[in-house]
Each structure stands twice: as structure tokens, then as C-alpha cells.
């Protein structure tokens, strides 16, 4: 598993091992070339900036610092 703040470079994508999971701010709507490069590899990529705000607040550790409190739907 690779956690990254900025989107990976082409060199970084090439160094990911098969089956790796990449998590970060990938901006898939703004970077179709990045989506194509990631899709060409046998990896899983999760774009945190594409997660709906309601869910992002629940998994974002910074949410508590900003005074935001969110619950996942169906969570008790």
C-alpha cells in the first residue's frame, strides 16, 4: 500500500509492484492521462479527492480538527 499526497509521476507508477494499492489525491477528472497510466497497470488506485464529502469527513483525520463531525450512513 502506497499513500501519497500528490499524484504519482510516470516513474513512480512504473515502480509500483503488481497488486499494489495507491491511495492519494489523484484528481482523476482533471488528469485523464494519469487514469490511463494507472489503468494500464495491475494495481488498485483510490482517489481520495473523488470520495464524496460526506464520506471523506468520516475518514479524514483532519475533520475533527476543523470541528466537522460526520457519520457513515447506517453506522451506530
Protein Blocks (a to p, Z undefined) as FASTA:
>chain_A
ZZdfbdcdfklmmmpcghiacdddeklmlmmmlmmmmmmpccddddfklpcfklmmmmmm
klmmnopacddehiZZ
